[in-house]
Amino acid sequence: MRRATYQMIVGATAVLTVTAAGCREVAAPDSARCADPAPLLGQFDPTAPGFIVVYRDGVDAAAETNRLAGKYDFTPTSVYTSALHGFAARLPSAAVAGVRCERSVAYVEHDASAWLAAPRAR
């Protein structure tokens, strides 16, 4: 029993160490403590660990994404300028908090994986 407990503790410590080493936190600016942050929608999906950030109407998605990327130190994986104005990126938790406090942001949503089913034979 003691050996199994020791192995679990060592294993958990190794996982936490590897996880912490792979993450880089960005210091949250004072604005990350805003009174009315944009909504955070959805749930974390380990197969798609990023976020989709959607801007309010009238925001220049390309320019605003560049500004936010510089301010919160992230690299967008996609910038959307057609039907949806915003971007997709993996964001550290401090960046999520800061982005949610930006006036240009309508909402932030957890990214997710989806699969289309094959059509049924008739």
C-alpha positions in Angstrom: 0.0 0.0 0.0 2.8 2.4 0.9 4.7 1.7 -2.4 1.5 2.3 -4.5 0.9 5.6 -2.7 4.6 6.7 -3.2 4.4 5.8 -7.0 1.2 7.8 -7.3 2.8 10.8 -5.7 5.9 10.6 -7.8 3.8 10.1 -11.0 1.6 13.1 -10.2 4.6 15.3 -9.4 6.2 14.3 -12.8 3.0 15.2 -14.6 2.8 18.6 -12.8 6.4 19.3 -13.5 6.1 18.5 -17.2 2.8 20.5 -17.5 4.3 23.5 -15.7 7.4 23.4 -17.8 5.4 23.5 -21.0 3.3 26.5 -19.9 4.4 30.1 -20.0 2.3 32.5 -18.0 1.8 36.1 -19.1 1.5 38.6 -16.4 -2.1 39.9 -16.3 -2.4 43.6 -16.6 -4.4 45.6 -14.1 -7.2 45.7 -16.7 -7.6 41.9 -16.3 -9.5 42.7 -13.1 -12.3 44.5 -14.9 -15.8 44.7 -13.4 -17.6 43.4 -16.5 -15.6 40.9 -18.5 -16.8 39.5 -21.8 -18.5 36.1 -21.4 -16.4 32.9 -21.5 -18.5 30.3 -23.3 -18.2 26.5 -23.7 -16.1 24.0 -21.9 -12.4 23.0 -22.1 -11.8 20.4 -24.8 -8.4 18.7 -24.5 -8.5 17.8 -28.2 -8.8 21.5 -29.0 -7.2 23.5 -26.1 -7.4 26.9 -27.6 -9.9 29.7 -27.6 -11.9 31.7 -30.2 -12.2 35.4 -29.5 -15.1 37.2 -31.2 -15.0 41.0 -31.6 -17.9 43.5 -31.3 -19.4 44.9 -34.6 -17.2 47.4 -36.3 -13.8 46.2 -35.0 -11.0 45.7 -37.5 -10.2 42.1 -36.8 -6.7 42.1 -38.3 -5.5 45.3 -36.6 -7.1 44.4 -33.2 -5.7 40.9 -33.2 -2.2 42.3 -33.8 -2.6 44.8 -31.0 -3.9 42.1 -28.5 -1.2 39.6 -29.6 1.5 42.2 -28.8 -0.2 43.2 -25.5 -0.8 39.7 -24.2 2.1 37.8 -25.9 0.3 35.2 -28.0 0.4 34.1 -31.6 -3.0 33.7 -33.3 -3.5 30.5 -35.2 -6.3 32.1 -37.4 -7.7 35.5 -37.9 -11.4 35.7 -39.0 -12.5 38.7 -41.1 -15.5 37.4 -43.0 -18.7 36.1 -41.3 -17.0 36.1 -37.9 -14.6 38.8 -36.8 -12.0 37.6 -34.3 -9.2 35.1 -33.9 -8.3 31.6 -32.7 -5.3 31.1 -30.4 -3.9 29.1 -27.5 -4.0 31.6 -24.6 -2.5 31.4 -21.2 -5.0 32.0 -18.4 -3.7 35.5 -17.7 -4.2 36.4 -21.4 -7.8 35.0 -21.4 -8.5 37.3 -18.4 -7.0 40.3 -20.1 -8.6 39.7 -23.5 -12.0 39.3 -21.8 -11.6 42.8 -20.4 -10.9 44.5 -23.7 -13.8 46.7 -24.9 -13.4 45.3 -28.4 -14.2 41.8 -27.4 -17.8 40.5 -27.5 -17.1 37.1 -26.1 -14.5 34.4 -25.7 -15.3 30.7 -26.4 -13.4 27.5 -25.7 -12.4 25.9 -29.0 -13.8 22.4 -29.6 -13.4 19.5 -32.0 -16.3 18.3 -34.1 -16.8 15.5 -36.5 -19.3 15.2 -39.3 -21.1 11.9 -39.5 -21.1 10.0 -42.8 -24.4 10.3 -44.6 -26.8 7.4 -44.1 -27.5 5.1 -47.0 -31.2 5.3 -48.2 
